[in-house]
Amino acid sequence: MSKAQKRNREIEIDETDEDNAVEGPSVLSNILAASRAPLALVSAHRWKAVAAVAIAAIGLALGAGLLNVSALTSWMTQSAPQQTNVATATQPADQTGTEAATTPAAIAVPSKPELRACFTPAENCMDLIVAAIDNAKSEILVQAYSFQAKPLVKALGRAHTRGVKVRVILDRGDERQSDRAGSRLIAERILPQVDTGVASAHNKVMIIDGDNVITGSFNFTEAAQKKNAENVLLIKGHPDVAAAYRKNWQRRLAASRPYYGTMAPVL
């Protein structure tokens, strides 16, 4: 082979090596570029995927009976922050063995005795109840067959926000309603209980600060104010009456369970 042929052969080999050197990184770059799109998609939706897996796991656990919803809801109720603006003293357990609700220490002296009656539709009993809730200082205990009235739900929510201890017992029929009182209360961060010890928990009662009692035929609904003939009785400054209603509230609490809402039919 002549020197000129050898020189041309060397040039061709050098050019081939250069082409291979350029082609190698180019292929790798193409592979990396093609993988960026699916990786970015997975990264952008990773939390949705995690949430979907978690929801599916919870559903399977509920269906298999591996998850104790009652214990979980009870833990949530006990763990919910309860801020109070006044000191409270704890009463001993009642005869049912259930821990009694705390007695507001702020009520050292009962209010001036007062009995006030209100009748719908002629009078605005809804505003009377809202005002009593807004004046609560430490505690509101509720027994309600129905509790859909937005002004009352919002008033309880305001009370909870300012540190008043709000406890609600509902009739279990509420869990089967399309417009559930329990859902409205939970939206205000109030976790209700459900009275399961009787066929119908038909009470309409509020005990405020261990001193004021609101009762009567008035269901806590808009219809009770706007459509029905109802009565409301506000009792203030009668500690024996308030104590009797409070004791009964504790008795009904002992026969209650946490609110399950839409899960109730399958549990």
Sequence and secondary structure as in RCSB ss.txt:
>XXXX:A:sequence
MSKAQKRNREIEIDETDEDNAVEGPSVLSNILAASRAPLALVSAHRWKAVAAVAIAAIGLALGAGLLNVSALTSW
MTQSAPQQTNVATATQPADQTGTEAATTPAAIAVPSKPELRACFTPAENCMDLIVAAIDNAKSEILVQAYSFQAK
PLVKALGRAHTRGVKVRVILDRGDERQSDRAGSRLIAERILPQVDTGVASAHNKVMIIDGDNVITGSFNFTEAAQ
KKNAENVLLIKGHPDVAAAYRKNWQRRLAASRPYYGTMAPVL
>XXXX:A:secstr
  HHHHHHHHHHHHHHHHHHHHHHHHHHHHHHHHHHHHHHHHHHTHHHHHHHHHHHHHHHHHHHT S HHHHHHH
HHHHS    SS EE     TTS     EETT SS    EEEEEEETTS HHHHHHHHHHT SSEEEEEES    H
HHHHHHHHHHHTT EEEEEEEGGGGG SS HHHHHHHTT   EEE SSS    EEEEETTTEEEEES  SSHHHH
HTS EEEEEEES HHHHHHHHHHHHHHHHTEEE  GGGGGG 
